[in-house]
Amino acid sequence: MNRRMLRAGAPVLLALAGLGALGPAAAADPQGEVSQVGEGGRFLHYSTSQVRVELPPEDRSTYEQVRDQVLHQNTERSVWRACQKVLADLGYARVEADEDFQLIEADRTEKLVSVSREVLRGLLKARMGLPGKPDHQNTQVRVALQRGAAPGDWRVRVRFLRTVWDSNGDSRTRIVSDTEPYQDFFARLNQAL
């Protein structure tokens, strides 16, 4: 190959690389503002994409209303242990507690489709290039404790953050704004105390 052919091909390669830079980050999402962490390419899928969706104002308002609860007449130790127990009871396999900063973190991974469906989709995808479909998710929980105004009062704040991966390896992360997980957590916490 001579140098002229290489130089003539350079603009085409640059144009193709630029097409890959266009992606979901530029698109508006009705579920909230989107920030792109990684880019996998639009026309030529050369890597995975990681997207974080910020909560729209109405979902953020709901989240801020359900994330906190004040527990009265409890010791720090009893609240601390009860939070860890509730997370374990909810199926969070890895629970890490940092007593110095009064922070508890846990996560749980779930498959969204059966293994047979994953295998079938993989075979079809290899033949036909199907778009990605959600196949597993990870939910991370962060629980923070803070002393309340009165002796024996503790403010508990919880946040559920869900990441869903599709069959292409792309992920989408969003704070859970549904009230159910928060209500379930606090109901179990009150029972545990």
N, C-alpha and C positions, 0 to 999 in steps of 0.2 A: 504494500500500500504506500502511496506517496503522500507527502505532507499536505498537498492541496485537498485530497480526499478527506484526510483527517480534519483539516480546518473547516471544510464544508459540512462535515457531520457534527461539529461542535455545537452550532446553534440549535440543531434538532435535538441533541441530547439535553441541552440547557432548557429547551422548551418543554421536553418531556419531564424533566426534573421539576420544573415550575408547576406543571399540572398536578403533580403529586402533592405540592404544597397547599393546593386548594383542598378543602375538606370540611368536615362537620363543624369546625370551629367558627367558620364564617356564617353558618346557618343559625337562624333564630330557633329556639326550642320553646314550645308552649309550657313546658314544665319548669322553666327557669333559665337564667343566664348560664351559658355553657363556657367552660374554659378547657382548652385542649392541653393535655399534658404531653402526649406523644402523638406522632403522626405516622400513619401507616400507608399513606398514598391512596388516591381515589381511583385512578384508572389502572395503575400497576400496584398491587398490594405487596409491598416489600417489607413491611413491619406491622406491628400492632398499634392501635390507637387507645389512648386512655383519656376519657372525658370525665370532667367533674361538673355536675349540674348544681348550680346554686338555687336555693329555694326562692320561689316568687314571693312577693309580700304577704299574700293571704296564707300560704303554707308556713312561712316563717313565723307569722303571728300565732298560728295554731301550735307550732313547735314550741315557741317561747311560753305558751300557756301551760303545756303539759309536761315540760321537762323538769320542773322543780317541785319539791314537796318538803314541808317542814315537819320534822318528827319531834314530838314533845316528850319530855321526861324519859330520856334514854341516855345511856353511857356511850362514849365514843366507841369502846370495844364492842358493845352489843350491836350498834349500827354497822360497824365495820364488818363484823362476822356475818351479820344478816345479809348485807349486800352481796358478799361473796357466795353465800349459800344460795341465794335466789338466782344468781347468774348460773351457778352449777346446775341447779334444778331446771333451769330453762334450756339446758343443753349446750351451754358454752363450755367447750372442752378446755380451752386455755384461759385461765383466769390469773392475771398478774396484779398484785397489790403493792403499792408503794405507800407505806405508812408515813414517811417523812413529808410527802406532799398530799397525803390523804386522797389518793387517786387509785382507782381500780379500773383495769382494762381487761376486756375479754373478747374473744371472737369465736364465730361458729361458721362452718362451711357446709353448704347444702347443695346437693345435685338437684337440678330442675327437670332432668329427663333421665330415663332409664339407660342402662349401658347398651342394651340392644338398639335403642333408638339412636344413641350416639354413634354406634358402629355403622348402622344403616345410613345415617346422614353423612358420615365420613366417606363411605363408599360412593354415594351419589355425588357428593361434593367433588371428589377426585375426578369423576367422569364429566360432571356438568357445571362445576363452578358455582354452586348455590351460594346465596348470601348467608351471612352468619345469623344464627338464632341463639337466644339465651340458653346456656346449658348448665351453669352453676353460679352460685352467689356466695359471698362472704359478708357476714354482718359483724361489725365491730361495735362494741359498747364501751363507753367511757362513763364512769361514775365518779363524781367528785363530792367530797364532804366538806362542809363549812360549819363552824360553830354558829348557833343561832343567837338571838338577842338575849334570851333568858337562859339561865343555867339548865343544862339537860336538854336544850333544844339543838337540833341538828338540821341543817338544810342539805338536802340531797339533790344533786343535779345529774341527770342521765342524758346521754346522747347515743342514738343508734345511727350508725353510718353503714349503708349497704352498697356493696360493689357487685355488679352483675357482669359476668364474662359471657361472651358469645362463642360460637364454635370456630370463629376466626382468631380468637385470642384477644379481641378488643374488649375493653371494659368501660363501664359507665358507673360513676360513684355519685351518691346523693344522700343527704341526711334524710332519715325516715321522718316524715311529718304526720303520718297516721297516728291517731291517738291510742289505738289498741295496744301496741307494745309497751308504751309508757304506763298506761293504766294497769296493764297486767303486771308489770314490774313492781309498781308501787303497791298494788293490792297484795301481792305475794310478800313484799317487804313488810307491810303492816302486819300480816299474819305471822311472819317469822319473828317479829318483835313481841 
